[in-house]
Amino acid sequence: MRSQRWKDPEMSLPICEAWFDVRPAGSDVRVITEPHTHDLLRSNVWLVLGRDRDLMVDAGNGIARLHPFVDGLREDPAKPLLAIATHGHVDHAGGLWEFDERIGHPLDEPDIRRPTRLMRRDDVWPAVADAMSGAGAPLTDVLVTARPTNVWDADAFVPTGTTLTRCVEAGDPIDLGDRAFEILHLPGHTPGSIGLWDASSGTLFAGDAVYAEEPLLDQTPTSNISDYVETMRRLRDLPVRIVHAGHDRSMDRETLVRRCSAYIERRSG
């Protein structure tokens, strides 16, 4: 069950200019979240600090400006920064437009160009709403509990789409100088879902392919359960040490294997 149960916010949302939260996730990794969003939208933005370039895995909802916040966490904001979307859902690609180098899989580029608005309960697909309720995080009318400025309006907010400056496929490298990641194609949640795999350290950035907690969302309009089962089989065999997921906490290999096996058993019957 995801960590936080929700009550409907007041009609007038409070202002919270400190929109993002950050905490360390290793000597060279930071995880950025948007604590004033509902669990459904509270994705993880991962910042990996490299020697020659830095890497940002996912880009949040685009509700508040992410780029200045990220630059404030980097030792050298002039160093190249690669922004990669693990998939095209708005809670992972909504802020991608702010960055010069925008990377993703071509199958998800249509959703990155024209992101689907998710801001009120009525915006959410019914099967997803049911899954969130079953996991103890029922949807609220408005999916935020604050606003980043006094002029921001939940009803007027429209996520900004963008184009990719680089499309990647399975096996492509993402080189930071002192470490490199391999692109894994992990379809199921979306056709173009990808992960980033560092075999040398056993680290996987998994996007929404797998989480440490329920629910695992496989009934969106972009999802395919048979593809998801095959992705889970591949992930279960990967010799990971740690998985940094698109939502919730990071997990070890034992948790990953348990989560993958349970999904395969549930959906292969």
C-alpha positions as CSV (number, residue, x, y, z in Angstrom):
1,M,0.0,0.0,0.0
2,R,1.4,3.4,-0.9
3,S,2.4,5.5,2.0
4,Q,-0.2,8.3,2.3
5,R,-3.9,8.3,2.6
6,W,-5.6,11.4,1.2
7,K,-8.4,13.7,2.2
8,D,-10.0,16.2,-0.2
9,P,-8.2,19.5,-0.2
10,E,-9.9,22.8,0.6
11,M,-11.3,24.7,-2.3
12,S,-8.6,27.4,-1.9
13,L,-5.2,25.7,-2.2
14,P,-2.4,27.1,-0.1
15,I,0.7,28.5,-1.8
16,C,3.9,26.5,-1.5
17,E,6.8,28.1,-3.4
18,A,9.2,25.4,-2.3
19,W,7.5,22.9,-4.6
20,F,10.2,20.3,-4.7
21,D,11.8,18.1,-2.1
22,V,15.2,16.4,-2.5
23,R,17.1,13.8,-0.6
24,P,20.3,11.8,-1.3
25,A,20.0,8.3,-2.7
26,G,23.7,7.5,-2.9
27,S,26.9,9.5,-3.2
28,D,26.1,10.7,-6.7
29,V,22.3,10.3,-6.9
30,R,19.5,12.6,-5.7
31,V,15.8,11.9,-5.7
32,I,13.5,14.8,-6.3
33,T,9.7,14.6,-5.5
34,E,6.7,16.9,-5.5
35,P,5.2,16.3,-2.0
36,H,2.1,18.4,-2.7
37,T,0.8,16.0,-5.4
38,H,-1.4,13.0,-4.9
39,D,0.3,9.6,-4.8
40,L,-0.7,9.0,-8.4
41,L,1.3,12.0,-9.6
42,R,4.1,11.9,-7.0
43,S,6.8,10.5,-9.3
44,N,10.5,10.3,-8.6
45,V,12.9,12.5,-10.5
46,W,16.4,11.1,-10.3
47,L,19.5,13.3,-10.7
48,V,22.7,11.4,-11.3
49,L,25.9,13.5,-11.1
50,G,28.5,12.4,-13.6
51,R,32.1,13.5,-14.4
52,D,31.5,14.9,-17.9
53,R,27.7,15.3,-17.8
54,D,24.8,14.9,-15.4
55,L,21.7,12.8,-16.0
56,M,18.1,13.5,-15.0
57,V,15.8,10.5,-15.2
58,D,12.2,11.7,-15.6
59,A,11.0,15.3,-15.2
60,G,7.9,15.4,-13.0
61,N,4.6,17.0,-13.7
62,G,5.6,20.4,-15.1
63,I,3.5,22.2,-12.4
64,A,6.5,24.3,-11.2
65,R,9.8,25.1,-13.0
66,L,12.1,22.1,-12.4
67,H,15.3,23.2,-14.3
68,P,16.3,26.0,-11.8
69,F,15.8,23.6,-8.9
70,V,17.9,20.9,-10.5
71,D,20.7,23.4,-11.4
72,G,20.8,24.4,-7.8
73,L,21.8,20.8,-6.9
74,R,24.6,20.5,-9.4
75,E,28.2,21.5,-8.7
76,D,28.5,23.0,-12.1
77,P,25.3,24.1,-13.7
78,A,27.2,24.8,-17.0
79,K,28.0,21.1,-17.4
80,P,25.8,19.3,-19.9
81,L,22.6,17.8,-18.5
82,L,20.8,15.0,-20.2
83,A,17.1,14.8,-19.4
84,I,15.5,11.4,-20.2
85,A,11.9,10.4,-19.9
86,T,11.3,6.7,-19.0
87,H,7.9,7.0,-20.7
88,G,5.4,9.5,-21.9
89,H,3.0,9.9,-19.0
90,V,2.6,13.5,-17.8
91,D,3.9,12.8,-14.3
92,H,7.2,11.7,-15.8
93,A,7.5,13.9,-18.8
94,G,5.5,17.0,-17.9
95,G,8.7,19.1,-17.2
96,L,10.8,17.7,-20.0
97,W,10.2,20.8,-22.2
98,E,12.5,22.9,-20.0
99,F,15.7,21.0,-20.9
100,D,17.9,21.3,-24.0
101,E,18.7,17.6,-24.3
102,R,15.5,15.6,-24.2
103,I,15.8,11.8,-24.6
104,G,13.1,9.1,-24.8
105,H,11.8,6.2,-26.8
106,P,10.1,7.0,-30.2
107,L,7.0,4.9,-29.4
108,D,6.2,7.3,-26.5
109,E,7.1,10.5,-28.3
110,P,3.4,11.2,-29.3
111,D,2.4,11.4,-25.6
112,I,5.4,13.6,-24.9
113,R,4.4,15.9,-27.7
114,R,0.8,16.0,-26.5
115,P,0.7,15.1,-22.8
116,T,-2.6,14.0,-21.2
117,R,-3.8,16.3,-18.5
118,L,-4.1,14.7,-15.0
119,M,-5.1,17.3,-12.5
120,R,-8.6,16.3,-11.3
121,R,-10.3,13.0,-10.5
122,D,-12.3,13.2,-13.6
123,D,-9.1,13.3,-15.7
124,V,-8.0,9.9,-14.5
125,W,-8.9,6.6,-16.3
126,P,-11.5,4.7,-14.3
127,A,-9.4,1.5,-14.0
128,V,-6.5,3.6,-12.6
129,A,-8.8,5.3,-10.1
130,D,-10.1,1.9,-8.9
131,A,-6.5,0.6,-8.5
132,M,-5.5,3.6,-6.5
133,S,-8.5,3.3,-4.2
134,G,-7.9,-0.4,-3.7
135,A,-4.3,0.5,-2.6
136,G,-5.5,2.9,0.0
137,A,-4.9,6.1,-1.9
138,P,-8.3,7.1,-3.3
139,L,-8.3,10.0,-5.7
140,T,-9.3,13.5,-4.5
141,D,-11.2,16.0,-6.6
142,V,-8.0,18.0,-7.2
143,L,-4.8,15.9,-7.3
144,V,-2.7,18.6,-5.6
145,T,-2.8,19.9,-2.1
146,A,-1.0,23.2,-2.8
147,R,-0.1,25.5,-5.7
148,P,3.4,26.8,-6.6
149,T,2.4,30.5,-7.0
150,N,-0.6,32.7,-6.3
151,V,-1.5,32.8,-10.0
152,W,-1.4,29.1,-10.6
153,D,-4.8,27.6,-11.2
154,A,-5.5,23.8,-11.2
155,D,-8.3,24.2,-13.7
156,A,-6.3,26.4,-16.1
157,F,-3.2,24.3,-15.9
158,V,-2.3,22.6,-19.2
159,P,0.9,20.5,-19.4
160,T,3.5,21.7,-22.0
161,G,4.4,19.2,-24.7
162,T,7.7,19.0,-26.4
163,T,9.8,17.0,-28.9
164,L,12.7,14.7,-28.3
165,T,16.1,15.8,-29.3
166,R,17.3,12.2,-29.2
167,C,15.4,8.9,-29.6
168,V,16.9,5.8,-28.0
169,E,16.4,2.1,-28.5
170,A,17.3,-1.0,-26.5
171,G,21.1,-1.3,-26.1
172,D,21.9,2.4,-26.7
173,P,24.4,3.9,-24.2
174,I,24.0,6.9,-21.9
175,D,27.6,7.9,-21.1
176,L,28.3,10.3,-18.2
177,G,32.1,9.9,-18.5
178,D,32.8,8.0,-15.3
179,R,29.8,5.6,-15.6
180,A,27.6,4.5,-18.4
181,F,24.0,3.2,-18.6
182,E,22.4,0.8,-21.2
183,I,18.9,1.5,-22.4
184,L,16.5,-1.3,-21.7
185,H,13.2,-1.4,-23.6
186,L,10.6,-2.4,-20.9
187,P,7.2,-2.2,-22.6
188,G,3.9,-2.9,-20.8
189,H,3.1,0.3,-18.8
190,T,3.5,2.1,-22.1
191,P,4.8,0.9,-25.5
192,G,8.0,2.9,-25.2
193,S,8.8,2.5,-21.5
194,I,12.5,2.3,-20.9
195,G,14.9,1.6,-18.1
196,L,18.6,2.6,-17.6
197,W,20.9,-0.2,-16.5
198,D,24.4,0.2,-15.0
199,A,25.8,-3.4,-15.0
200,S,29.0,-2.3,-13.2
201,S,27.1,-1.2,-10.1
202,G,24.0,-3.3,-10.5
203,T,21.8,-0.2,-10.6
204,L,18.6,0.0,-12.5
205,F,16.4,3.1,-13.0
206,A,13.1,1.3,-13.8
207,G,10.6,4.1,-14.5
208,D,7.1,2.7,-14.0
209,A,8.0,-0.8,-15.1
210,V,8.0,-1.9,-11.5
211,Y,7.4,-0.4,-8.0
212,A,8.2,-1.5,-4.5
213,E,4.5,-0.9,-3.5
214,E,1.1,-1.5,-4.9
215,P,-0.6,-0.7,-7.2
216,L,1.2,-1.6,-10.3
217,L,-0.7,0.2,-13.0
218,D,-1.2,-1.9,-16.1
219,Q,-4.7,-0.9,-17.2
220,T,-4.1,2.5,-18.7
221,P,-5.0,3.2,-22.3
222,T,-1.2,2.8,-23.1
223,S,-0.7,-0.5,-21.3
224,N,-0.4,-4.0,-22.6
225,I,-0.5,-6.8,-20.0
226,S,1.2,-9.5,-22.2
227,D,4.1,-7.1,-22.8
228,Y,4.2,-6.3,-19.1
229,V,4.5,-10.0,-18.2
230,E,7.4,-10.4,-20.6
231,T,9.1,-7.3,-19.1
232,M,8.6,-8.7,-15.6
233,R,10.3,-12.0,-16.6
234,R,13.3,-10.1,-17.9
235,L,13.5,-7.9,-14.9
236,R,13.3,-10.9,-12.5
237,D,16.4,-12.3,-14.2
238,L,18.4,-9.1,-14.1
239,P,21.3,-9.2,-11.6
240,V,20.3,-6.0,-9.9
241,R,21.7,-4.6,-6.6
242,I,19.3,-1.7,-6.3
243,V,16.3,-0.5,-8.3
244,H,15.3,3.2,-8.4
245,A,11.7,3.2,-9.5
246,G,9.4,5.8,-10.9
247,H,7.3,6.0,-7.7
248,D,7.8,4.9,-4.1
249,R,11.0,3.8,-2.4
250,S,14.0,2.1,-4.1
251,M,14.2,-1.7,-3.7
252,D,16.8,-4.4,-3.5
253,R,16.9,-7.5,-5.6
254,E,14.9,-9.7,-3.2
255,T,12.0,-7.2,-3.4
256,L,12.3,-6.9,-7.2
257,V,12.1,-10.7,-7.6
258,R,9.1,-10.9,-5.3
259,R,7.2,-8.1,-7.1
260,C,8.0,-9.5,-10.5
261,S,7.0,-13.1,-9.6
262,A,3.7,-12.0,-8.0
263,Y,2.8,-10.0,-11.1
264,I,3.7,-12.9,-13.4
265,E,1.6,-15.3,-11.3
266,R,-1.4,-12.9,-11.2
267,R,-1.4,-12.0,-14.9
268,S,-0.3,-15.3,-16.5
269,G,-3.2,-17.4,-15.0
